[in-house]
């Protein structure tokens, strides 16, 4: 992204197109392959927002959102990074007014508030910094520079076997259709894939148990699922 930015530091859309051409369909995530939680595009969209937003809160959020894919968490992360760089007082007054109004309101179905989330996050940061050779005082947190280390690979649904029966491709269906998938050994609940022609997304479903009987299907969306 830095290379694309240097080539044209004024037009984020050109950088976005170069990114898409090079990486959109390269080593993408999907069920049945090891790297099925892949966030390189998400990280790139955050960087695009930060670079081309040029420190402006709304523009950073706007660009990261318009890049697409997870257009909720990407701008949130971009503004989180910008907030760490600039500080709370850097936020526009209208943003701070909303936060002040809501900071002691509990999130739905919890007793957790924004204030509690901020306090817990800061506590975790301070503990992590101190535990890794950093320093903490009343006004700042100093993080020791460390060489990155790769974490062990974690594979979702290890040893799962996918059904290979031929099916008609999406777009040729008159209505939604399902495709069964065999669960890993030891997991009893039925498991299937469903193509939703309206959202054009794969839905991964698991029929959960309630007592001794199977109850309704629970689905989660996957925008790219390779079969």
N, C-alpha and C positions, 0 to 999 in steps of 0.2 A: 504493500500500500504506500509506503514511503516513496518507492520508485515511481508509482503512478502519480502521486501527489507532486513530486518534483517535475514530472513531465508536463503537468498542467495544474497549477495550484489555485485556479479560479473556477473550474467547472467540475463539481463533484460527480455529475452524471457521467462524464467521460471516464473518470476513474472507476465508477461503478460498472460500466459496460466492460472495461478491461478486466475487472475482477470476475465478472460473470463469465466472460469468454474463456478465461483461464481455469476457473475453479468451480463453477456452478455444477458441473457434472463429472468432476474428477474426485475419485475416492469419497463419494458421498455416503452418508450414513443410511442404513436400512436394516430391517430385520433379517437375521440369518447370516450376517457378516460380523466379524469381530469388532469393527469400528462403527458400532451402531448408535453411538452418541457422539456426534462430531459437530464441533462448534466453530470451525475455522471461519465460516462465512459470518457467523454472528460476531466474532471478534473483529473481523474486517469492517463490518458495518459500524461498529462502535468507533473504530479508528477513523473511518471516513467522517463520521459526525464530529469527532474531536478536531480533526485537521481542518476540515472545510467550515466548521462552525466558528472557528477563530475566536473561541472564548465566549461567544454569545450564547446565552442559555437557550433561548427559543430556537435559534438556528441549529444549534447542536442537536437538540431534541428532534427538530423537524427533519433534518437530513437522515439521522439514524432511523427514524420511523419510516421514512419513504424508501429506504433501501429495501425494506420488505422482510420476509420470513417472520422471525419472532419479533414483530414490530411493537411489542410491549416491553420485553426485557432489554432489548438492545438500547433504546433511548434511555431507559432507566439506568442502565449501567453506564452509558456515556455521561449522563448528568451526575451520577455518583462519582465518577472519576473527576469530572470538572469541579464538583463540590469539594472534593478532597484537595484539589489544587488551589482553589480560590477561596474557600471558606463559606460559611453560612451567610454572612453579610453580603456576599456577592450576588446572591439570588435577588431577582427583582422583587420589589415590595409586595406586588400582588401575589406572588408565590409564597412569600413568608407569611402574609396575612392568612392565607388558607391553612398553612401548616400550624400556625399558632391557634387557629380555631379548632383544628381537628386533633391536635397532638395528644389530648387526653381522652379521646373517644375510642372505645374498644372496637377492635376489628370484629366483624360479624362472627357469632358463635364462639367467641373467645373472651377472655378478660385481659387480652394483650392490647396495649396501646402503642401509638407511634413513639411516645416518650420512652416506654419500657423497651421497645425495640432498639432505639438509639442508645440507651444506657447499656443494654446487653451487648450491642455491637462494639461500643467503645471499650467495655470491659474485656471482651474477647481480644480486641486489637492490642490492648495494653499487656494482657497476659502473654499473648503470642510474641510480642516484641521483647518483653523481658526474658521469656523462656528461650529466646534465640540470640541472646547477646546484645539486645537493644537497650534503649534508655527511655524513661518516661518521667516527665515533670508536669507541673501545673498547666503549662501552655503548649507542650509539644510531645510528640512521640518520635523517637529516633529508631529507625529500623536498620539493623545490620545488613550490609550487602552480602549476599550469599550466592554461590554458584547453583543454578537450578539443577534439580535432580528429577529424573523421570520417575513417575509413580508406577506401581505394578498395573498391568492391564486388567481391567475388570470387564467381563463379558456378560451382557444381559442374556438370560435364558440359555445358559451353556448346555450343549448337547441336544438342543431342540432339533427335531427332524421336521422339515417342511414338506407338505403335500405337493407332489409334482404333477398332479393330473392336469391335462390341458384345459384351459378355460378361455372364453372369449375375452378379448381385451376391453378395458374400460372405453366407453364411448359407443359401443355396439349393444349396450344393454337398454332394454325398454324401462327397466326399473333397477333398484339396487339389488346386488347379489352378494352371496357370501361364499367364502372359501374356507374349508376346515383346515386346521393345522394341528399336528400331533403335539401334545404337551410332553415335556421331559419326563423321564421315569420318576415315579413317586408323586407326581402332581396329577390329581384325579379330575379336576374340573375341566370341562370341555373348553376349547379355545378355537376361535375362528377369526378370519379376516373378512371385512365387508367393504366394498367400494361404494362410496356415496357419490352419485353422479351430480348432485347439486353443489356440494362443496368441492368435488373432485379431490377427495382425500380418502386414503385407506383408513378404516377404523379397525382397531385391534380389540377384540371382545373376549371377555372371560365370563362364563356363567358361574356366578358365585353361589355358595351354599348358604341356606338358612335352616339350621337344624339338620334334618335328614334329607331335605328336598332341595333341588336346584331352583334358584330363583332367577330374576331377570338378568339379561345380558348387560354388562357394563363395557362401554366402548371408549377408547381414546383415539384421537386423530393422529395420523402420520401423513405428512404431505408428500413424502417420497418413500415408498416401500418397494424394495427390489425383490422380485420373486423369479 
